[in-house]
Structures are given as structure tokens and as C-alpha cells.
């Protein structure tokens, strides 16, 4: 199984779901949505029901972007999120392609951040135990988007991983 299969599992049954496992949908079987993400999903629903895409966008930026991200990064994520709200169809359906994680033999680097929701760290830890060639790195400074928040700190981690796992 290749990595795109995991990407296809992302939840998108409504136009509000712009990130994998957003709102009140579980991001991984057996890992319930925590109270932070549940409250986020409820608030996002309120904004979208009122037609307030700016409010929904600002909520997403505040929720998903870590505290060390630059104003430019926050603006970029906001632009991407707003665009997603504008183009994702109302009737988008969830795509679910079942697979067995232990069958994924490619090296995998699982990154989690201290400023992300707790269930995503738990899922990364869980997957690190299932994927035969996985490593999990927890970043004390990161939110949900470390590659955008502090690329100068994340890129060396990625380059080291790629150098060590080169086939």
C-alpha cells in the first residue's frame, strides 16, 4: 500500500472538512474525538451555517496553527483554508479505502506537535507501533502544521530521516 491510500481516508463528507479528521469525525479508528476538536467542530459549524467563511477561516487558523508560526504563515494558512471552504462541494462524500497499516513497508516519519490536539499525538504513537519502519518525533514547539510553522527546524529532521532510510 502506498501513502496516497492513507491520504484518501481523509474526512470530507461536508464542505467544512478541510483537514484530515476535522471537527467531530474520528481521525483514526479507536481514537475518539477529544473535547477540543469537538468544540472546534461545533463552533466551525456555527460559522458555516451563518455563512461566515471569514469567521470559520480565522477559527481554523487559530486552532490548527501553532503559537510559534509567523504572521506570514498564519496568513498563508488562512488563504488556503478560505480557498478550501470556497471550492469544496457541499455534497462531497467520504472516501474510505481500507488497508492494513502493518503492510506499509515504506519508511515513515510520524510527526506530532505539543500544540496539536492530543488524539493526533496518540495516533502517531499508535501508528509508530504498527508500521514496521516507522519513527515518531514529537516536537515541543509544533502545532498541527510544523512544516509551515517552522520549516527551518523541521527540514533538518526530514533530511536526516531521508538520509538514514534511503533505499
ABEGO torsion letter per residue (X at the ends): XBAAAAAAABBAABAABABBGBEABBABBGBBBBAAAAAAAAAAAAAAAAGBAAAAAAAAAAAABBAABBAAAAAAAAAAAAAAAAABBAABBBBBBBBBAAABABBBBBBBBAABBAAAAAAAAAAAAABAABBBBBBAABBABAAAABAAAAAAAAAAAAAAABX
